[in-house]
Each structure stands twice: as C-alpha cells, then as structure tokens.
Amino acid sequence: MFLHKLENLLQENLYLFVTTPSLADIAIFPFVRQFAAVDSAWFDSSPYPKLKSWLRTLVESELFTSIMEKQPTYIN
C-alpha cells in the first residue's frame, strides 16, 4: 500500500513533491532501496514504473555514488 502511495505521488513530478529531490525523498529513499534489495525479483516485476525510475535516479545520482564509494577491505 505504501509503495502504491509513492507511485501516485510520482505521477506529478520526478520526485515525491517537486521537480528536485526534497528532504522527503532523501528520508524515504534508503528504506525503498533496502526494500527493493530484499526481493529484487519482485520489485523489478512490480507495477510501479515511476517508483523504480525514482529509485534508479537516486541510486545513480552523483551525490549517492560519491557517498557510497567502495572502500578497500582491511584484513587483520
């Protein structure tokens, strides 16, 4: 039901409420990202094209990719 609500919000704009990312997008994004990762096959086939595009846009953003840069693993 929550994903459906988000999909409806994204019918009007690229982001939840306006044409640029807002605090709401940044606050909700990690939860949707985690939800999508838990069952990616279901999420990929779900009827939420706007939500999937929104998630992809945020995951591929320069800000997110710079923050989530892979760091070397240290072995003791």
C-alpha positions as CSV (number, residue, x, y, z in Angstrom):
1,M,0.0,0.0,0.0
2,F,2.9,2.4,0.9
3,L,4.6,1.8,-2.5
4,H,1.3,2.5,-4.3
5,K,1.1,5.8,-2.5
6,L,4.6,6.7,-3.5
7,E,3.9,5.7,-7.1
8,N,0.9,8.0,-7.1
9,L,3.0,10.9,-5.8
10,L,5.5,10.3,-8.6
11,Q,2.8,10.7,-11.2
12,E,3.1,14.5,-11.0
13,N,6.8,15.1,-10.6
14,L,10.2,13.3,-11.0
15,Y,10.5,13.4,-7.2
16,L,7.8,13.0,-4.5
17,F,6.6,16.5,-4.2
18,V,8.6,18.7,-6.6
19,T,10.9,18.6,-9.5
20,T,14.1,18.3,-7.4
21,P,14.9,16.0,-4.5
22,S,13.4,17.1,-1.2
23,L,14.0,16.1,2.3
24,A,11.1,13.6,1.9
25,D,12.9,11.9,-1.0
26,I,16.2,11.7,0.9
27,A,14.4,10.4,4.1
28,I,12.4,7.7,2.3
29,F,14.9,6.6,-0.3
30,P,17.1,4.3,1.9
31,F,14.0,2.4,3.0
32,V,12.7,1.9,-0.5
33,R,16.3,0.9,-1.6
34,Q,16.5,-1.7,1.1
35,F,13.0,-3.0,0.4
36,A,13.9,-3.4,-3.3
37,A,17.1,-5.2,-2.4
38,V,15.4,-7.7,-0.2
39,D,13.3,-9.1,-3.0
40,S,14.7,-7.6,-6.2
41,A,12.9,-10.0,-8.5
42,W,9.5,-9.0,-7.0
43,F,10.4,-5.3,-7.1
44,D,11.7,-5.4,-10.6
45,S,8.4,-7.0,-11.8
46,S,6.2,-4.8,-9.6
47,P,3.7,-2.4,-11.2
48,Y,5.5,0.7,-10.0
49,P,7.4,2.2,-13.0
50,K,7.6,5.7,-11.6
51,L,8.9,4.4,-8.2
52,K,11.5,2.2,-9.9
53,S,12.7,5.2,-12.0
54,W,12.8,7.4,-8.9
55,L,14.9,4.8,-7.1
56,R,17.2,4.4,-10.1
57,T,17.7,8.1,-10.4
58,L,18.6,8.5,-6.7
59,V,20.9,5.4,-6.7
60,E,22.7,6.6,-9.8
61,S,23.0,10.2,-8.6
62,E,26.5,11.8,-8.3
63,L,25.9,12.5,-4.6
64,F,24.9,9.0,-3.7
65,T,27.6,7.3,-5.8
66,S,30.2,9.5,-4.2
67,I,29.0,8.8,-0.7
68,M,28.6,5.0,-1.3
69,E,32.1,4.7,-2.9
70,K,33.5,1.2,-2.2
71,Q,36.4,1.2,0.3
72,P,39.1,-1.4,0.5
73,T,38.6,-4.2,2.9
74,Y,41.1,-4.4,5.7
75,I,42.1,-7.9,6.8
76,N,43.6,-8.3,10.3
